[in-house]
């Protein structure tokens, strides 16, 4: 028996998610889900990611700048 999700089932799932998490948290949940799916796809493709950048802003983390400065100071 195949498992098929039609439009009615999707609406029911969406209503349940709205009740459980509320409207205010949906963008956070959607963003986290999207990042997780992208990370999974990149992992399956074998792509390396730069962990020093923040996905939301594209800016480098402050901690990476500090560690680079320490490395330069040592040499």
SULWOPE-V87805 format. One record per residue. N is the residue number from 1. RES is the residue in one letter. PHI is phi in whole degrees, -180 to 180 (none if undefined). PSI is psi in whole degrees, 0 to 359 (NA if undefined). D_CENTER is the distance of its C-alpha to the mean C-alpha in Angstrom with 2 decimals. Layout:
n: [N:N]
res: [RES:RES]
phi: [PHI:PHI]
psi: [PSI:PSI]
d_center: [D_CENTER:D_CENTER]
This chain:
n: [1:2:3:4:5:6:7:8:9:10:11:12:13:14:15:16:17:18:19:20:21:22:23:24:25:26:27:28:29:30:31:32:33:34:35:36:37:38:39:40:41:42:43:44:45:46:47:48:49:50:51:52:53:54:55:56:57:58:59:60:61:62:63:64:65:66:67:68:69:70:71:72:73:74:75]
res: [X:X:X:X:X:X:X:X:X:X:X:X:X:X:X:X:X:X:X:X:X:X:X:X:X:X:X:X:X:X:X:X:X:X:X:X:X:X:X:X:X:X:X:X:X:X:X:X:X:X:X:X:X:X:X:X:X:X:X:X:X:X:X:X:X:X:X:X:X:X:X:X:X:X:X]
phi: [none:-72:-96:-120:-112:-96:-62:-65:-66:-64:-65:-62:-63:-63:-64:-64:-63:-61:-67:-72:-99:87:-70:-66:-92:-60:-62:-64:-66:-64:-64:-65:-65:-63:-63:-64:-66:-63:-64:-63:-64:-64:-66:-69:-80:83:-78:-90:-113:-90:-75:-82:-104:-85:-64:-73:-107:80:-92:-75:-69:-67:-66:-69:-65:-65:-68:-67:-65:-65:-65:-66:-68:-69:-92]
psi: [110:149:112:136:112:183:325:317:322:321:318:316:318:319:318:318:318:319:317:312:335:162:325:331:352:318:322:315:317:319:317:321:317:317:320:318:317:317:320:315:318:321:321:327:346:17:142:140:156:107:353:350:145:128:326:321:338:4:155:148:152:328:327:324:319:318:325:321:321:319:318:324:328:328:NA]
d_center: [32.99:29.83:26.89:26.35:24.21:26.05:25.61:27.34:25.06:21.93:23.62:24.51:20.98:19.75:22.68:21.97:18.35:19.89:22.54:20.44:17.67:19.55:18.99:17.67:14.55:13.52:11.59:9.49:9.08:8.49:5.79:3.94:5.55:5.07:2.04:4.22:6.98:6.98:7.09:9.60:11.52:11.86:13.05:15.42:16.73:17.38:15.91:15.68:13.07:14.26:12.85:15.00:13.05:10.56:7.85:8.85:12.50:13.14:15.64:16.61:16.45:19.91:20.21:20.16:22.99:24.99:24.85:25.92:28.76:29.91:30.05:32.06:34.33:35.16:36.41]
